[in-house]
Amino acid sequence: MNLLYLCISFLIVLLVIVYFIKFNDISMFKEEGINAPPPSYDTKLRANGIVAEYMGIWRDTPERALPIYLGIVQKPEDILETAKNYGYTYIGFQDYQQGYGHVWAGKKYAQYDKYGRVLVVGMATWGQKWENVVYKII
């Protein structure tokens, strides 16, 4: 009987963890915790006098959080000037493979965060598939 209760308790805890991950209800984590850059890390991209601030790592889906595809680049800094010239405020970097990654962008009210945060510790330059490392051009 005790084994049965232990198994049920384990399943309940597991379901709660899966729920938090799936629905990304992590409001209990502040910027200084999960998905935050280390305190000594420079959180800004800079190129040609343009500065972009790190906003975190966010989930994406086929119905894109950042709807405008800007293309493929080698380094995030390579696209800052183009994004600013077209009036985009947010840029997201994802799916870096073999020296290149995809760049997505959105205007001032883009909902880059609408699919929730990706749970990571620290800071990344590129997201994986269906993950955007988002910067805000300031």
C-alpha positions as CSV (number, residue, x, y, z in Angstrom):
1,M,0.0,0.0,0.0
2,N,2.8,2.4,0.8
3,L,4.4,1.7,-2.6
4,L,1.1,2.6,-4.3
5,Y,1.0,6.0,-2.4
6,L,4.6,6.6,-3.3
7,C,4.0,5.9,-7.0
8,I,0.9,8.1,-7.0
9,S,2.8,11.0,-5.3
10,F,5.6,10.7,-7.8
11,L,3.2,10.8,-10.7
12,I,1.5,13.9,-9.3
13,V,4.8,15.7,-8.9
14,L,5.8,14.7,-12.4
15,L,2.5,16.0,-13.8
16,V,3.0,19.3,-12.1
17,I,6.5,19.7,-13.5
18,V,5.3,18.8,-17.0
19,Y,2.4,21.3,-16.6
20,F,4.8,24.1,-15.7
21,I,7.2,23.3,-18.6
22,K,4.4,22.8,-21.2
23,F,2.4,25.9,-20.3
24,N,5.5,27.8,-19.1
25,D,3.9,29.3,-16.1
26,I,7.1,30.4,-14.5
27,S,6.1,33.8,-13.2
28,M,7.9,32.7,-10.0
29,F,11.2,33.1,-11.8
30,K,12.5,36.6,-12.0
31,E,15.0,38.0,-14.5
32,E,17.8,37.5,-12.0
33,G,17.2,33.8,-11.9
34,I,16.2,31.4,-14.7
35,N,17.0,32.6,-18.2
36,A,19.0,35.6,-17.0
37,P,22.5,36.4,-18.2
38,P,25.3,36.1,-15.7
39,P,25.9,39.4,-13.8
40,S,29.2,40.1,-15.5
41,Y,28.1,39.3,-19.0
42,D,27.6,42.1,-21.5
43,T,23.9,41.7,-22.5
44,K,24.0,44.1,-25.5
45,L,24.8,43.6,-29.2
46,R,26.6,46.5,-30.8
47,A,27.3,47.2,-34.5
48,N,27.8,50.5,-36.4
49,G,26.5,52.5,-33.5
50,I,23.4,50.4,-33.1
51,V,22.7,48.8,-29.7
52,A,20.3,45.9,-29.0
53,E,19.5,44.7,-25.5
54,Y,19.1,41.0,-24.6
55,M,15.5,40.1,-23.7
56,G,15.8,36.4,-23.1
57,I,15.1,33.1,-24.8
58,W,11.5,32.6,-26.0
59,R,9.5,29.7,-27.6
60,D,8.3,30.0,-31.2
61,T,5.8,28.0,-33.3
62,P,4.9,27.9,-37.0
63,E,2.6,30.9,-36.2
64,R,5.6,33.0,-35.5
65,A,6.0,35.2,-32.5
66,L,8.3,37.5,-34.6
67,P,6.6,37.4,-38.0
68,I,9.2,38.9,-40.4
69,Y,11.9,36.6,-41.7
70,L,15.1,38.6,-42.3
71,G,17.2,35.8,-43.6
72,I,20.3,33.9,-42.6
73,V,23.4,35.4,-41.0
74,Q,26.7,34.2,-39.4
75,K,26.7,36.7,-36.5
76,P,23.9,38.5,-34.8
77,E,25.7,41.8,-35.3
78,D,25.5,41.4,-39.0
79,I,21.7,42.1,-39.1
80,L,21.3,45.0,-36.6
81,E,21.6,47.8,-39.1
82,T,19.2,46.2,-41.6
83,A,16.6,45.5,-38.8
84,K,16.9,49.1,-37.6
85,N,16.6,50.6,-41.1
86,Y,13.3,48.7,-41.7
87,G,11.9,49.9,-38.3
88,Y,12.0,46.6,-36.4
89,T,12.3,46.8,-32.7
90,Y,12.8,43.1,-31.8
91,I,15.0,40.6,-33.5
92,G,15.2,36.9,-32.7
93,F,18.0,34.5,-33.6
94,Q,17.4,30.8,-33.9
95,D,18.5,27.4,-35.3
96,Y,22.2,28.0,-35.7
97,Q,23.8,25.2,-37.7
98,Q,27.0,25.0,-39.7
99,G,28.0,28.6,-39.1
100,Y,24.6,30.2,-40.0
101,G,21.4,31.0,-38.2
102,H,17.9,32.3,-39.0
103,V,16.8,35.8,-38.0
104,W,13.2,36.8,-37.3
105,A,11.9,40.3,-36.5
106,G,8.9,42.3,-35.3
107,K,7.8,45.9,-34.8
108,K,7.3,47.8,-31.6
109,Y,4.4,45.7,-30.4
110,A,5.6,42.3,-31.5
111,Q,4.7,39.6,-29.1
112,Y,8.0,37.8,-29.0
113,D,7.0,36.4,-25.6
114,K,3.6,35.1,-26.4
115,Y,4.6,31.4,-26.4
116,G,6.5,31.6,-23.1
117,R,10.1,31.5,-21.9
118,V,12.6,28.7,-22.6
119,L,13.9,27.4,-19.3
120,V,17.7,27.8,-19.4
121,V,20.3,29.0,-16.9
122,G,22.5,31.7,-18.3
123,M,22.5,33.3,-21.7
124,A,22.7,32.0,-25.3
125,T,23.6,33.8,-28.5
126,W,21.4,31.5,-30.7
127,G,18.2,29.7,-29.9
128,Q,17.6,26.1,-30.9
129,K,14.8,25.1,-33.4
130,W,11.6,26.9,-32.3
131,E,13.4,29.1,-29.9
132,N,14.3,32.8,-30.3
133,V,17.1,34.5,-28.5
134,V,15.5,38.0,-28.6
135,Y,17.1,41.4,-28.6
136,K,15.4,44.8,-28.5
137,I,17.0,47.5,-30.6
138,I,17.4,50.6,-28.4
